[in-house]
Amino acid sequence: VEWPAPARIELLHKGAGAEAVVIYHPSRDAGFADALSLALAAGLADGGLTVRRMTAGTPLPTDLPANALLVVVANTYWFQPDWPTGHLLGKARWPQRPVLGVIAGAGATGAAGATLREALAATGANVLD
């Protein structure tokens, strides 16, 4: 949970309109974030969006339109979002960009979800409910 994953970005679907980027930290043990990020990406693709998926340590693509949706999928460890996602959000500045935060984990994820929402808001993003 402490180590960043290798930088990786992949185009999952080329749509005709809006764009979305699903940011996740691969789970070493459980696979929650991996499966959830793929499911979210599939749903966005079904809606006609162009969808890219990237690991939390990867810089955002420079060709993203300002209104591109970011979806941040974080694993829960010790009632907090995983460290690589936390480090990403601590440096990110996404003023007014629409962002959706999703917590992956088993058990009590409420505290981690609240922390993720606060970290997303601190980027300046428009955090979606």
N, C-alpha and C positions, 0 to 999 in steps of 0.2 A: 504493500500500500504506500510505501514511501518512495519507491523508485519510479521515475518517469518511463513511459513506454516509448519505444522507437517512434520517431516522427513518421506519420503515415497519413495520406489523404487519398481518398478514392471516390471517383464519380460512380454513384450507384444508379442514377437515373437521369436522363436528359429530357426534361419537360419542355413545354412550350411557353411557360410564363415565369412566374415567380421562382425564387431560389430559396433553398434552405441548406444549412450546414448542421449536421448532427455531430457534436463534440462529445467524446467519451474517453474514459480511461479503462483499458482492457483489464478485466478482473483476472488476477492470477489464479484464484482458487474457485470462485463460484460461477463466473460467467454471466451474472445478472446484467451488468451494463452492456456487455457484448450483445446479448440476445435482445435486450430492450432497445438498444440503439438501432439494431437492424429492423425491429418491428416498427419503431417510430418512422424510420426512413421509408419503409415499405408503405406505410399509411400516407406519408407526404407525397410519395411518388404516385400513389393511386389518385391523389388529388391533383395531379398534373404538374407538380413542382419539379424543378431540377434539384436533385439531392446529392450532396457530397457528405461523406462521413470522414472524420479525422480524429486522431488521438489528441489528448489534451495538451501534449507538448509541441504540437505542430502550429506554426504561425498561420493565422487566418489567410485565406487566399486574397491576393490584392485586387482581384477582379470582381469582388462581390459588390452588388448594388447596395446602396445605403439601406434599402428596405428589406434586404434578405433576412429571413428568419434564422436565428441561432437557437439550437436546442442543445442544452447542456445536460448530459446524463452523468450523474455522479454515483459512485458506490458509497455505501454507508459503512464506516469503520469507527468503532468506539463513539457512536452517536454523532459523528461528524462526516462531512463529505470527504472522499479520499484526498490525500495530500496533493497529488499532481493537479487535480482540478482546483483545489484551493489556491495553489501557487499560480495557476493560470489566471484565475479570477482576481487575485491580488494585484496583478500587473495589467489586466485588461482595462481598456477604456472604450466603451461601446455606447457613446451618447445617443440616446433616443432609438437605438436599434432594438427591434422586437426580439425578445429572448424568452424562451420557455425553459424552466429548470425542472428536471425529473430526478428523483432519488430512487436508486435501486438498492434493494437489500431485504433481508428477512428480519422480522421482528419490529422493534421500535425504531421507526425512521422519522418520527415527528421532529426531534431536535435537529437532526441532520438536514431535514427539509427547510426548517426555519433558518439555519445557518446558510444554506445554499441560497435562499431567497435574499437574505441580507447581503451576501457577497455579490450576487447578480445586481442588486440595486446600487451597490457601491461603484459599479462600473459605469453608472449613468444610463444603463439600458432601460427600455420600457419593458418591465417584467410582466409577462402575461400570466393570468390565473388559469 
